[in-house]
């Protein structure tokens, strides 16, 4: 009854953890990949006003012209160069779907980081491509020589994500410049997922688009302004690609939600840097706490995730025991071809992080479940 495409995609393990959370009384939930802050009041009011004023119809497929203009101007200032075109998408996920639909053909190879955001490999396969994983373990860095060795005549796209979900890794200027050089040499297009750009803790955010024009920059408002449920992102890049993505959006998503676009116009004027400061503090707290307990862990430079190594067993065995103790975390193999790590989201209240560390202490001391 169902097509072969559906068999290429596994049900998200993250959603299974979310469902499990509903059945546990007073869980310590360090699994959710969204900010714990509410939507800024100014953004709420702008969306409510749009709804009550009757601005509830379709927008242009490409999005509100004034929102596109604001996004392009803001990103051009950050990146240091103008963009040819932009498209307002239904979240970064919507941008990824449209980009892969426009670019990936049967047999194309797409270089994906390992660890990776869960959608990357599934969407590549859905559209007939083959994900080729470039290993960033153990420190989650980009190593140009190793990546270049994976390139074949079928390599068409490379995905870069900084800051990264699930590792929180932030790539350096030298790393990004080297990737841009390799991409130019081999005529490879880059898709740069920068949804966590606000949450860069140890220096200014560096965009892949600063170092190459042959790049699609994907970002949005979900993380910076807590609009995860509003499904609002943007894509900036070459005019020809944006035109193809817009055409595909017309026959899929139609347009991004209209009220959310109105809210985003207000969001562009709201400073949320205090959220970055709070998550930087939480990053330090959970990193120092895990290190003191004896966990092997890299200090994340951004996002609101940390990706420690399991101290015993496989990731699934370790996470199963954590869940038995009401601690909800995500097995690393959901994001990786390895079973050696697990993901923590520290986008929670301080009290929840402290409770989590208490369970992590027991898990480490016991080494294995009895």
N, C-alpha and C positions, 0 to 999 in steps of 0.2 A: 504493500500500500504506500509506504513512504519511500522517498528518494534516497539514493546513496549519500546525498549531501548530509542528511540528518545523522547518518552513522559516523560522519567525520568529526562530529562535535560531541564532547562529553558534557553532561550536566555539571554546572559549576559547583565545585566543592565548597566554595565560599557560601553559596546559597544554602547548602546543606547545614553548614555551621549556623547560619542565621536561623534556619528552621529549628535546629536543636536548641538554640537559646530560648525559644518560646516555651520549651518544656522543662527548663531548669529554673528552680526558684532561686532568686537573687544571684544570678551568675556574675562572674567577673569577666566581663566581655571586652577582650582586647583583640577582637576579630574584625570590627566594623571599619571599613575604609572610607569614612567620611568624617568631616569635622564635627565636634561636639558643640560648637557654637551655633546659635540660631542665625537666621537670615537678618542682616542689618535692617533696622526699622525703616530707614529711608527707601530701601529696596522693596520691602513689603508694601509700603504705602504707594509707591509708584505702580506696582503691579495691581494692587487693589483699585487704585484710581482708574487704571486702564480698563479693568473688568467692568467697573460701575459706569464708566463713561461710554461703554459700548464698543471699545476697541478690541473686539473678540474675533474678528474675521481673519481669514488667511492674510498673511503678509506676502510680499514678493518672495518667490522661492529663494532668492539669494539672501533674504532678510531685510530688515528695516534699513533703508539707505543711511540714515543718520547713525545707526549703530555700527554698520560697516565702516563708515568714515571715522568714527571714534576709535574703533578697534585698530584700524590700519594706522592711524596717526600715533596712537599710543605704542603699538608694537614697533613701528618704524623708529621711534625715538629710542626705545630700549635696545633694538638690534643695531641701529646705526646706519640703516639704509631703508629706502622705501620698498614696499611690496607691490607687485603688479596687480593683484586682485585678492578678494576675500569672499568668504561665504560663511553665513551663520548656520551652524549645524545643530542637530539634536544631540548635544553632548559631544565629547571627544570620540566616544564610541560610534556615533553617527558619522563623524568625520572619517574614522578608520574604515567603516563599511564602504562609504562612497569612494574613498581613495583606492581601496583594494579592488572595488568593482571597476574603476576606471583604468587601473594600471596592471593588474595581475591577470595573466593568461595561462592557459593550461601548460604546465611544465616549467613555468618561471620559478626561479629560486629567490627566496627572500631571506636575507640575513637578519636573524632575530637574536637579541641578547639572551643569555641564560645566566641568571633568572630573568623572567619576562612577565609582563602584564598578561593575564590569562587569555585575553581575546586574540593576541597576535597570531599565535600558531593556528588557532581554530579558524579565524577568518581567512588566513592565507590558504588553508586547505579547502575551505568552503568554495573559494573562487578558482580552484584548480592548481594553485601553486604548491610549492614545497618549501616548508620552513627549514632553514639551515641555521643551526644554533652556534653562535660564537660565545665561547666560555669566558665569563668574567670572574670566576672563582679564583682564589679565595678572597680577594679584596674588592671585587666588583668593579675593577678598572677596565678600560678599553685598551687592548694591546694590538696596535696596528698590524704588526708583523703576523700575528696569529690569525687575525681577521682576514688579512689579504690572502693568506694561504688557503682560505676556504672558497675564494672566488673562482667561478667557472664561467664559461661562455653563456650559461643560462642565468647567471646572477643579474637581477634587475633592480632590486630595491634593498636598502638597508634601513632597519628601524633603530633609532636612537632614542633613549628615554632618560632625561635628566632634569630634575631629580627623578629617581626611579621608584616605581612600585614593582617589587616588594622590598628592595634593599635600602632605599633612601640614599643611594649613591648619587653624588653630584660630580659630573665629569669636568676635568680641568680644561683650561684654554689649550694646552698642548695636546691633550687627547682629542678634542674636537677639531683642532686644526689638522691633525694627522688623519682623522677619519675623512675630513673634507678633501684632503689631498688624494687619498686612496680612491674615494668616490669619483673624483674628476678623472683620475688615471684610467679607471675601468668603466667609465660612463655608467655609474650606478646612481640611481635617484635615492635621496634620503627622505624618510618620513620621521620628523622629530616630534615626539610626544612630550609636551611641556606643560601639562595640566597642573603640575605642582610647582610652577615657577615662583610663586610667591614665597613658598616655604623652602628657601635656600638660606642656610644659617651662618655660614662662615665666610661670606663674601657676596658680592652681587651675583645675580643670576646671569649665566652665560648661555645664549641661545645658539643652537647649531646654525641657525639662519644668518648669524653674524659672519660665518666663515664660508658660506656657499650660497649662491642663488638657486642652485639646483636642488631645492629642498621644499617640502611642505611642512609648515609649522602648524601644529594642532595645539589648541589651548581652550580655555573656557572659564566659567564662573563657578563650577560645581564645588571646588575645594576652597578657593579664595573667599567666596561669599556664602558658602554653605547651601548652594543651590542644586544639590545632587538630584533631588526629585523634580527639578524644573527642566532638566535635560537641555542645557544650553551651552554650546561651544562655538568655536570658530576655526576656520582653516584659512591660512594665508600662503600664497605661493604663486607659481607661474600662471599667467592669465589663461593659457590654453587648458591646463589641468583644472583650474577652478571652474571654467566654463563646462567641462565635461562632468565634473562633480555636481554642478548646479543642475544640469540636464537630468542626471540620475536622481537627484533629490526630488525633482519635480514629479517623478514617477515612483517614489518610495515614501520618503518622509513628508513630502509636499512642501513643508516649511517648518522651521523651529517654532515652538509654541509662542503665540503672539504676546500673551501677557508676560511671559518670561523675558522676551526681548525688550518690552517696555521697562521691566524691572532692571534689566542689564544696563539700560541707559543711565539709570540712577546709580547702579553699582560702579560704573566707570568713575564716578565722582566721590566714592566712599573709600577712605583710607582704612585698610584692614591689616596694616603692618603690626598692630598690637597682637594680632593672632599669631603672626610669625614669631614674635618675641616670646609668647607663652609656650608655643610648641618647641622652641629652642630650649627653653628651660626644662620642659618635660623630656626632650631628647636626652639632655645631660643626665637627668634623674634616672631614667630607665637604663641608659648605657652604663653609668657608674654602678648602679645597683646590680646589674647582671654581671659585670666584670668582677665586682667584689665577691659575688657568690661563686665565681669560678667558670662562668660560661665563656666560651670563645665567641667573640662578637666584634664585628667591624663597626666603628662609629659612623652613623649615617650623617651625611652632609645636608640632607633635605628631606622633603615629604614629611609624613608622620608615621613612618614604619621603621622597624629595626628587624634584622634578619639573623638571629643567632644560630649557631650550630647546636644540634641536639647533643646532649651529654652522654646519652646511651640509646641503643636501639635505632630503629628507623624513625623518620619523622612521624609516620602514622602511629607507631607504637607510643611514641612520646606524647603526641597530641591526644591520643585516646586516654592515656592516664591523666593528663591535665584536665580533660573534660570530666573525667570521673571525680575530680576534685573541684568542679564547677568553674574551671578556668578555660575560657574559650579563646583558642588561638588557631592559626591556620597552618596545616602541613605545608612545608616548603615545596613538595613535589607538585602542588597545584600550580606553582609558578616556575617549575624547573624540571629538567630531566634527571635530577638527583633527588635522593631521599634523605638528605643530610641536615636540613635546616628547617626552621619554622618562622612564620611571620607574626610579629606583634604590631598592633596599631596602638600608638600612645595618644590618640585623639580622644582622650577621656578625662574625667576628673582626677585630680591628684590622689584622692582616697582610693579610687579603683586601681590606679597604678601601684599604690602601696600594697593593697590586698593581693594584687598579682604577684609582686615580688615575694610575698610570704609563701605563696604556693610554689613559685619557682625555686625557692630555697629548699622546700621539702622535696621537690622533684629531683633536685641535684644531689641532695644528701642521700636520698634513698636509692639513687642511681637507676634502679629498675623496680617496677611494681612487685609487690610481694605476692 
